[in-house]
Amino acid sequence: MMSLFKLLSVLPLGVLHGLGWLLGWGAFAASGSYRRRFLDNARQAGLGARAWLPAVGESGKMLAELPRLWLGRPVRILWDGEAYADQALRQDRGVVFLTPHLGCFEIASQAYVQRFGHLGKTMTVLYRPPRQAWLRALVERARQRPGVQTAPTTLAGVKQMIKALKKGEWVGLLPDQVPPQGMGVMAPFFGRDAYTMTLSVRLVQQTGANVLLAWGERLSWGRGYRVHVRPLAVSLPADLPEAVALVNQAMQALIEECPQQYLWGYARYKQPRESL
């Protein structure tokens, strides 16, 4: 499988996205459970077909682009809101970088290193280690690059992120990812309660870090990506459930910018698993 990833990594991004479009529609047609979840989530958000139809192919592009992003040559990255990132870097505080399952969320850390890596502030990215040994080795190799560290979804990983923030560094995570039981609270997401992680809020509350919202727009015809950065419009209150609800609102607002690239097939409303 590693050989296949290496082979795919040399292909032009446009070719990979074309293959991914076919992959996305193939999965949508072949899996009834995936298709129902996709449509249920899109309808919960009040979307019409014009908004969710492109997301079918985009979900496949998300998988097909990984060999290039992990093992291939650097891709073209544009910025929208770069000044917000630059301003945050000038402050002597850590930054919690939040992005939903929107567009290419793999590109955020690469964009940070490409643009700001020379400043010497590492970004630590939260990730859940895959169960398959070959994939776990591949992910660790791909994400452990200069300027980027990975933190597993364990207590040790949480401590690693807190330490990084207290040093004035950046951490990145997906707050719309369903956490294990006991590590979240129920909060509205597109009008329906979803079990939502508290980690992003706790990191801010414990370290006084800044918060930036971001998502990586996948440009058409393999032209690269545009990273959109926004400040969090409100201060997070001390009340944990209220603060988590505000983070969900912020993620929802990002998704509404481009619902055509959200991962509607993600089981956002599933029951949390029992443990890490």
Secondary structure, DSSP 4 states (H G I P E B T S, - for coil): -HHHHHHHHTS-HHHHHHHHHHHHHHHHHH-HHHHHHHHHHHHHTT--HHHHHHHHHHHHHHHHTHHHHHHSPPPPEEEESHHHHHHHHHSSS-EEEE--SBB-TTHHHHHHHHHHGGG---EEEEE---SSHHHHHHHHHHH--TTEEEEESSHHHHHHHHHHHHTT-EEEE-TTSPPPTTSEEEEEETTEEEEEESHHHHHHHHH--EEEEEEEEE-GGG--EEEEEEE-SSPPPS-HHHHHHHHHHHHHHHHHH-GGGB-TTS-TTSPPPS--
